[in-house]
Amino acid sequence: MSLIIVAFLTIIALLIFWGIGLYNGLVRLKHGVGKAWANIDVLLKQRHEELPKLVETCKQYMQYEQSLLESVISARNAVHQASETHDISALGQAETGLRAGLGRLFALAESYPELKANESFQFLQQRIASLESAIADRRELYNEAVNLNNVRIEQFPDALIARRFGFGAAELLRFSEAETKDVNIRELFG
């Protein structure tokens, strides 16, 4: 009789430890998503600080391009707002607008040799390009963390623990089709 009780208690203890292991794995994934988002947020803030400097440098040379400069600042503000509210969908759309505006700005800078030769402009252009590349890398890591989290909370038996303790799916950071389509060089220089 005592052997049956010991076996039963052992099975119960194993199930409890197994459940704790599942729970801890889900917590680790949830915090991995948060960490990946924080890494993107740091880069977005750095870029947010650099863009006004770029626009001010461009204003000195591009008097006739005010609408483009204003659209870059407007897109910058939209990215900042979406980042502050953690609205991943709005961030993807705002990023698309900002990247398009920056692409037009850098392409148009080719028409202004004095601007193109300006050391400040060159530095800011390289800095922003570097930040853009880092954001793209971090976006990939964020989306991988989100994917791991979302798959795990839907798999059995993890789904049982996830539902019981309120683990939810995270949203992928996606850019619109305009961000991923081929660039029309003639349109940029036309």
C-alpha atoms as an extended CHARMM CRD file, in Angstrom:
* protein
*
       190  EXT
         1         1  MET       CA              0.0000000000        0.0000000000        0.0000000000  PROA      1               0.0000000000
         2         2  SER       CA              2.7610000000        2.4680000000        0.8490000000  PROA      2               0.0000000000
         3         3  LEU       CA              4.5190000000        1.6670000000       -2.4660000000  PROA      3               0.0000000000
         4         4  ILE       CA              1.4000000000        2.7740000000       -4.3660000000  PROA      4               0.0000000000
         5         5  ILE       CA              1.2710000000        6.0360000000       -2.3670000000  PROA      5               0.0000000000
         6         6  VAL       CA              4.9700000000        6.6970000000       -3.0130000000  PROA      6               0.0000000000
         7         7  ALA       CA              4.4930000000        6.0210000000       -6.7550000000  PROA      7               0.0000000000
         8         8  PHE       CA              1.4230000000        8.2790000000       -6.8220000000  PROA      8               0.0000000000
         9         9  LEU       CA              3.2460000000       11.1010000000       -4.9880000000  PROA      9               0.0000000000
        10        10  THR       CA              6.2450000000       10.7050000000       -7.3160000000  PROA      10              0.0000000000
        11        11  ILE       CA              4.0020000000       11.0270000000      -10.3700000000  PROA      11              0.0000000000
        12        12  ILE       CA              2.3070000000       14.1050000000       -8.8630000000  PROA      12              0.0000000000
        13        13  ALA       CA              5.7100000000       15.6790000000       -8.0730000000  PROA      13              0.0000000000
        14        14  LEU       CA              6.9530000000       14.9910000000      -11.6130000000  PROA      14              0.0000000000
        15        15  LEU       CA              3.8150000000       16.5680000000      -13.0970000000  PROA      15              0.0000000000
        16        16  ILE       CA              4.2540000000       19.6390000000      -10.8940000000  PROA      16              0.0000000000
        17        17  PHE       CA              7.9180000000       20.0370000000      -11.8950000000  PROA      17              0.0000000000
        18        18  TRP       CA              7.0050000000       19.4960000000      -15.5390000000  PROA      18              0.0000000000
        19        19  GLY       CA              4.3100000000       22.2190000000      -15.2900000000  PROA      19              0.0000000000
        20        20  ILE       CA              6.7770000000       24.5730000000      -13.6000000000  PROA      20              0.0000000000
        21        21  GLY       CA              9.2550000000       23.9270000000      -16.4150000000  PROA      21              0.0000000000
        22        22  LEU       CA              6.6170000000       24.7370000000      -19.0550000000  PROA      22              0.0000000000
        23        23  TYR       CA              5.5880000000       27.8920000000      -17.2150000000  PROA      23              0.0000000000
        24        24  ASN       CA              9.1800000000       29.0880000000      -16.8510000000  PROA      24              0.0000000000
        25        25  GLY       CA              9.8320000000       28.4580000000      -20.5480000000  PROA      25              0.0000000000
        26        26  LEU       CA              6.8180000000       30.5820000000      -21.4770000000  PROA      26              0.0000000000
        27        27  VAL       CA              7.9700000000       33.3620000000      -19.1460000000  PROA      27              0.0000000000
        28        28  ARG       CA             11.4170000000       33.2730000000      -20.7650000000  PROA      28              0.0000000000
        29        29  LEU       CA              9.8550000000       33.5990000000      -24.2340000000  PROA      29              0.0000000000
        30        30  LYS       CA              7.5890000000       36.4610000000      -23.1580000000  PROA      30              0.0000000000
        31        31  HSD       CA             10.5370000000       38.3740000000      -21.7430000000  PROA      31              0.0000000000
        32        32  GLY       CA             12.5680000000       37.5820000000      -24.8770000000  PROA      32              0.0000000000
        33        33  VAL       CA              9.9120000000       39.4130000000      -26.9110000000  PROA      33              0.0000000000
        34        34  GLY       CA             10.1040000000       42.3680000000      -24.5020000000  PROA      34              0.0000000000
        35        35  LYS       CA             13.8860000000       42.4480000000      -24.6920000000  PROA      35              0.0000000000
        36        36  ALA       CA             13.8350000000       42.3210000000      -28.4990000000  PROA      36              0.0000000000
        37        37  TRP       CA             11.3380000000       45.1980000000      -28.5500000000  PROA      37              0.0000000000
        38        38  ALA       CA             13.5090000000       47.2330000000      -26.1600000000  PROA      38              0.0000000000
        39        39  ASN       CA             16.4740000000       46.7880000000      -28.5160000000  PROA      39              0.0000000000
        40        40  ILE       CA             14.4330000000       48.1850000000      -31.4160000000  PROA      40              0.0000000000
        41        41  ASP       CA             13.1490000000       51.0150000000      -29.2470000000  PROA      41              0.0000000000
        42        42  VAL       CA             16.6840000000       52.1510000000      -28.3520000000  PROA      42              0.0000000000
        43        43  LEU       CA             17.6060000000       52.3830000000      -32.0400000000  PROA      43              0.0000000000
        44        44  LEU       CA             14.3820000000       54.1850000000      -32.9120000000  PROA      44              0.0000000000
        45        45  LYS       CA             15.1160000000       56.7740000000      -30.2340000000  PROA      45              0.0000000000
        46        46  GLN       CA             18.6600000000       57.2690000000      -31.5050000000  PROA      46              0.0000000000
        47        47  ARG       CA             17.3640000000       57.7910000000      -35.0250000000  PROA      47              0.0000000000
        48        48  HSD       CA             14.6270000000       60.0620000000      -33.6700000000  PROA      48              0.0000000000
        49        49  GLU       CA             17.3390000000       62.3080000000      -32.2440000000  PROA      49              0.0000000000
        50        50  GLU       CA             19.4010000000       62.3630000000      -35.4660000000  PROA      50              0.0000000000
        51        51  LEU       CA             16.6230000000       63.2130000000      -37.9340000000  PROA      51              0.0000000000
        52        52  PRO       CA             16.0810000000       66.8540000000      -36.8610000000  PROA      52              0.0000000000
        53        53  LYS       CA             19.8120000000       67.4580000000      -37.2940000000  PROA      53              0.0000000000
        54        54  LEU       CA             19.6280000000       66.0180000000      -40.8100000000  PROA      54              0.0000000000
        55        55  VAL       CA             16.5840000000       68.1160000000      -41.7010000000  PROA      55              0.0000000000
        56        56  GLU       CA             18.2290000000       71.2860000000      -40.3610000000  PROA      56              0.0000000000
        57        57  THR       CA             21.3510000000       70.5840000000      -42.4030000000  PROA      57              0.0000000000
        58        58  CYS       CA             19.2330000000       70.0020000000      -45.5090000000  PROA      58              0.0000000000
        59        59  LYS       CA             17.1570000000       73.1610000000      -44.9630000000  PROA      59              0.0000000000
        60        60  GLN       CA             20.2590000000       75.2630000000      -45.4840000000  PROA      60              0.0000000000
        61        61  TYR       CA             20.6060000000       73.9390000000      -49.0360000000  PROA      61              0.0000000000
        62        62  MET       CA             17.1490000000       72.7200000000      -50.0520000000  PROA      62              0.0000000000
        63        63  GLN       CA             14.9450000000       75.8130000000      -49.8240000000  PROA      63              0.0000000000
        64        64  TYR       CA             12.5660000000       74.4800000000      -52.4710000000  PROA      64              0.0000000000
        65        65  GLU       CA             12.0520000000       71.0780000000      -50.8820000000  PROA      65              0.0000000000
        66        66  GLN       CA             10.1840000000       72.1320000000      -47.7280000000  PROA      66              0.0000000000
        67        67  SER       CA              7.2860000000       69.7160000000      -48.2680000000  PROA      67              0.0000000000
        68        68  LEU       CA              9.6930000000       66.7700000000      -48.4000000000  PROA      68              0.0000000000
        69        69  LEU       CA             11.4970000000       67.9130000000      -45.2560000000  PROA      69              0.0000000000
        70        70  GLU       CA              8.1740000000       68.4040000000      -43.4680000000  PROA      70              0.0000000000
        71        71  SER       CA              7.0120000000       64.9290000000      -44.5190000000  PROA      71              0.0000000000
        72        72  VAL       CA             10.1920000000       63.4000000000      -43.0510000000  PROA      72              0.0000000000
        73        73  ILE       CA              9.5920000000       65.2000000000      -39.7360000000  PROA      73              0.0000000000
        74        74  SER       CA              5.9210000000       64.2000000000      -39.7740000000  PROA      74              0.0000000000
        75        75  ALA       CA              6.8560000000       60.5610000000      -40.3970000000  PROA      75              0.0000000000
        76        76  ARG       CA              9.4840000000       60.7860000000      -37.6340000000  PROA      76              0.0000000000
        77        77  ASN       CA              6.8110000000       61.9620000000      -35.2110000000  PROA      77              0.0000000000
        78        78  ALA       CA              4.4510000000       59.1540000000      -36.2740000000  PROA      78              0.0000000000
        79        79  VAL       CA              7.1830000000       56.5660000000      -35.6240000000  PROA      79              0.0000000000
        80        80  HSD       CA              7.8950000000       58.1000000000      -32.2280000000  PROA      80              0.0000000000
        81        81  GLN       CA              4.1950000000       58.0760000000      -31.2700000000  PROA      81              0.0000000000
        82        82  ALA       CA              3.7270000000       54.4490000000      -32.3470000000  PROA      82              0.0000000000
        83        83  SER       CA              6.8980000000       53.4550000000      -30.5060000000  PROA      83              0.0000000000
        84        84  GLU       CA              5.8020000000       55.1860000000      -27.3030000000  PROA      84              0.0000000000
        85        85  THR       CA              2.4040000000       53.4590000000      -27.3560000000  PROA      85              0.0000000000
        86        86  HSD       CA              3.8990000000       50.1020000000      -28.4210000000  PROA      86              0.0000000000
        87        87  ASP       CA              1.4670000000       49.9750000000      -31.3560000000  PROA      87              0.0000000000
        88        88  ILE       CA              3.3290000000       47.5150000000      -33.5690000000  PROA      88              0.0000000000
        89        89  SER       CA              0.9150000000       47.8340000000      -36.5020000000  PROA      89              0.0000000000
        90        90  ALA       CA              1.0800000000       51.6460000000      -36.5280000000  PROA      90              0.0000000000
        91        91  LEU       CA              4.8580000000       51.4730000000      -36.1360000000  PROA      91              0.0000000000
        92        92  GLY       CA              5.1620000000       49.3280000000      -39.2510000000  PROA      92              0.0000000000
        93        93  GLN       CA              3.1100000000       51.8190000000      -41.2630000000  PROA      93              0.0000000000
        94        94  ALA       CA              4.9620000000       54.8490000000      -39.8760000000  PROA      94              0.0000000000
        95        95  GLU       CA              8.3390000000       53.2010000000      -40.5360000000  PROA      95              0.0000000000
        96        96  THR       CA              7.3090000000       52.6370000000      -44.1330000000  PROA      96              0.0000000000
        97        97  GLY       CA              6.4970000000       56.3330000000      -44.5320000000  PROA      97              0.0000000000
        98        98  LEU       CA              9.7050000000       57.4350000000      -42.8520000000  PROA      98              0.0000000000
        99        99  ARG       CA             11.9060000000       55.1270000000      -44.9020000000  PROA      99              0.0000000000
       100       100  ALA       CA             10.2450000000       56.2960000000      -48.1090000000  PROA      100             0.0000000000
       101       101  GLY       CA             10.7620000000       59.9330000000      -47.1130000000  PROA      101             0.0000000000
       102       102  LEU       CA             14.3990000000       59.3530000000      -46.2400000000  PROA      102             0.0000000000
       103       103  GLY       CA             14.9220000000       57.5270000000      -49.5260000000  PROA      103             0.0000000000
       104       104  ARG       CA             13.5040000000       60.5030000000      -51.4370000000  PROA      104             0.0000000000
       105       105  LEU       CA             15.5530000000       62.9240000000      -49.3370000000  PROA      105             0.0000000000
       106       106  PHE       CA             18.8340000000       61.0970000000      -49.9450000000  PROA      106             0.0000000000
       107       107  ALA       CA             18.0620000000       60.6970000000      -53.6440000000  PROA      107             0.0000000000
       108       108  LEU       CA             17.1870000000       64.3740000000      -53.9610000000  PROA      108             0.0000000000
       109       109  ALA       CA             20.3900000000       65.3500000000      -52.1410000000  PROA      109             0.0000000000
       110       110  GLU       CA             22.2130000000       64.1780000000      -55.2610000000  PROA      110             0.0000000000
       111       111  SER       CA             20.8510000000       67.3120000000      -56.9700000000  PROA      111             0.0000000000
       112       112  TYR       CA             22.5350000000       69.5460000000      -54.3850000000  PROA      112             0.0000000000
       113       113  PRO       CA             26.3240000000       69.1680000000      -54.7010000000  PROA      113             0.0000000000
       114       114  GLU       CA             27.0060000000       71.5990000000      -51.8330000000  PROA      114             0.0000000000
       115       115  LEU       CA             24.7580000000       69.5910000000      -49.5290000000  PROA      115             0.0000000000
       116       116  LYS       CA             26.2570000000       66.3110000000      -50.6740000000  PROA      116             0.0000000000
       117       117  ALA       CA             29.7440000000       67.6580000000      -49.9010000000  PROA      117             0.0000000000
       118       118  ASN       CA             28.7430000000       68.9800000000      -46.4640000000  PROA      118             0.0000000000
       119       119  GLU       CA             30.5350000000       67.0030000000      -43.7280000000  PROA      119             0.0000000000
       120       120  SER       CA             27.5820000000       67.2270000000      -41.3720000000  PROA      120             0.0000000000
       121       121  PHE       CA             25.2470000000       65.8420000000      -44.0180000000  PROA      121             0.0000000000
       122       122  GLN       CA             27.6480000000       63.0260000000      -44.8760000000  PROA      122             0.0000000000
       123       123  PHE       CA             28.0360000000       62.0840000000      -41.2270000000  PROA      123             0.0000000000
       124       124  LEU       CA             24.2790000000       62.1700000000      -40.5550000000  PROA      124             0.0000000000
       125       125  GLN       CA             23.5200000000       60.2350000000      -43.7290000000  PROA      125             0.0000000000
       126       126  GLN       CA             25.9830000000       57.5020000000      -42.7130000000  PROA      126             0.0000000000
       127       127  ARG       CA             24.7210000000       57.5080000000      -39.1170000000  PROA      127             0.0000000000
       128       128  ILE       CA             21.0880000000       57.1840000000      -40.1690000000  PROA      128             0.0000000000
       129       129  ALA       CA             21.9430000000       54.4920000000      -42.7310000000  PROA      129             0.0000000000
       130       130  SER       CA             23.7700000000       52.5990000000      -39.9850000000  PROA      130             0.0000000000
       131       131  LEU       CA             20.7840000000       52.9490000000      -37.6480000000  PROA      131             0.0000000000
       132       132  GLU       CA             18.4350000000       51.7820000000      -40.4300000000  PROA      132             0.0000000000
       133       133  SER       CA             20.5410000000       48.6720000000      -40.9120000000  PROA      133             0.0000000000
       134       134  ALA       CA             20.6050000000       47.9820000000      -37.1730000000  PROA      134             0.0000000000
       135       135  ILE       CA             16.8240000000       48.4740000000      -36.9470000000  PROA      135             0.0000000000
       136       136  ALA       CA             16.3410000000       45.9480000000      -39.7580000000  PROA      136             0.0000000000
       137       137  ASP       CA             18.5490000000       43.4460000000      -37.9210000000  PROA      137             0.0000000000
       138       138  ARG       CA             16.7160000000       44.0110000000      -34.6460000000  PROA      138             0.0000000000
       139       139  ARG       CA             13.3670000000       43.7340000000      -36.3950000000  PROA      139             0.0000000000
       140       140  GLU       CA             14.4000000000       40.2940000000      -37.6110000000  PROA      140             0.0000000000
       141       141  LEU       CA             15.3810000000       39.2690000000      -34.0770000000  PROA      141             0.0000000000
       142       142  TYR       CA             12.1540000000       40.7080000000      -32.6580000000  PROA      142             0.0000000000
       143       143  ASN       CA             10.0190000000       38.8550000000      -35.1980000000  PROA      143             0.0000000000
       144       144  GLU       CA             11.8940000000       35.6210000000      -34.4320000000  PROA      144             0.0000000000
       145       145  ALA       CA             11.2300000000       36.0840000000      -30.6960000000  PROA      145             0.0000000000
       146       146  VAL       CA              7.5550000000       36.7910000000      -31.4280000000  PROA      146             0.0000000000
       147       147  ASN       CA              7.3220000000       33.7290000000      -33.6560000000  PROA      147             0.0000000000
       148       148  LEU       CA              8.8660000000       31.4630000000      -30.9970000000  PROA      148             0.0000000000
       149       149  ASN       CA              6.4830000000       32.8650000000      -28.3830000000  PROA      149             0.0000000000
       150       150  ASN       CA              3.3990000000       32.5500000000      -30.5740000000  PROA      150             0.0000000000
       151       151  VAL       CA              4.1760000000       29.0110000000      -31.7100000000  PROA      151             0.0000000000
       152       152  ARG       CA              4.9030000000       27.8420000000      -28.2020000000  PROA      152             0.0000000000
       153       153  ILE       CA              1.6900000000       29.2270000000      -26.6650000000  PROA      153             0.0000000000
       154       154  GLU       CA             -0.3370000000       27.4090000000      -29.3240000000  PROA      154             0.0000000000
       155       155  GLN       CA              1.3970000000       24.0340000000      -28.9930000000  PROA      155             0.0000000000
       156       156  PHE       CA              0.0630000000       21.3070000000      -26.7770000000  PROA      156             0.0000000000
       157       157  PRO       CA              0.6500000000       20.9910000000      -23.8130000000  PROA      157             0.0000000000
       158       158  ASP       CA              2.0990000000       24.5230000000      -23.5030000000  PROA      158             0.0000000000
       159       159  ALA       CA             -1.2260000000       25.9590000000      -24.6250000000  PROA      159             0.0000000000
       160       160  LEU       CA             -2.8420000000       24.6320000000      -21.4390000000  PROA      160             0.0000000000
       161       161  ILE       CA             -0.3890000000       26.5080000000      -19.2280000000  PROA      161             0.0000000000
       162       162  ALA       CA             -0.4450000000       29.5870000000      -21.5140000000  PROA      162             0.0000000000
       163       163  ARG       CA             -4.2300000000       29.8960000000      -21.3550000000  PROA      163             0.0000000000
       164       164  ARG       CA             -4.3460000000       29.2320000000      -17.6330000000  PROA      164             0.0000000000
       165       165  PHE       CA             -1.8230000000       31.9640000000      -16.8400000000  PROA      165             0.0000000000
       166       166  GLY       CA             -2.8140000000       34.4730000000      -19.5160000000  PROA      166             0.0000000000
       167       167  PHE       CA              0.1640000000       34.2780000000      -21.8700000000  PROA      167             0.0000000000
       168       168  GLY       CA             -0.8270000000       35.9940000000      -25.0930000000  PROA      168             0.0000000000
       169       169  ALA       CA              0.3800000000       36.2160000000      -28.6420000000  PROA      169             0.0000000000
       170       170  ALA       CA              2.6260000000       39.1030000000      -29.6470000000  PROA      170             0.0000000000
       171       171  GLU       CA              2.3540000000       41.0050000000      -32.9230000000  PROA      171             0.0000000000
       172       172  LEU       CA              4.9870000000       40.7670000000      -35.6520000000  PROA      172             0.0000000000
       173       173  LEU       CA              6.5770000000       44.0260000000      -36.7960000000  PROA      173             0.0000000000
       174       174  ARG       CA              5.6660000000       44.2630000000      -40.4670000000  PROA      174             0.0000000000
       175       175  PHE       CA              6.2390000000       46.9920000000      -42.9950000000  PROA      175             0.0000000000
       176       176  SER       CA              3.7540000000       47.6590000000      -45.7520000000  PROA      176             0.0000000000
       177       177  GLU       CA              4.1200000000       46.3610000000      -49.2860000000  PROA      177             0.0000000000
       178       178  ALA       CA              5.5000000000       49.7630000000      -50.3010000000  PROA      178             0.0000000000
       179       179  GLU       CA              8.5240000000       49.0550000000      -48.0970000000  PROA      179             0.0000000000
       180       180  THR       CA              9.2710000000       45.7300000000      -49.7140000000  PROA      180             0.0000000000
       181       181  LYS       CA              8.5470000000       46.4780000000      -53.3710000000  PROA      181             0.0000000000
       182       182  ASP       CA             11.2780000000       47.2590000000      -55.8860000000  PROA      182             0.0000000000
       183       183  VAL       CA             12.4470000000       50.8540000000      -55.9390000000  PROA      183             0.0000000000
       184       184  ASN       CA             11.6480000000       52.8770000000      -59.0600000000  PROA      184             0.0000000000
       185       185  ILE       CA             14.9090000000       54.7940000000      -59.5510000000  PROA      185             0.0000000000
       186       186  ARG       CA             13.4510000000       56.8950000000      -62.3840000000  PROA      186             0.0000000000
       187       187  GLU       CA             10.6770000000       58.0660000000      -60.0230000000  PROA      187             0.0000000000
       188       188  LEU       CA             13.2040000000       59.0440000000      -57.3420000000  PROA      188             0.0000000000
       189       189  PHE       CA             15.2390000000       61.1880000000      -59.7400000000  PROA      189             0.0000000000
       190       190  GLY       CA             12.3630000000       62.4190000000      -61.8810000000  PROA      190             0.0000000000
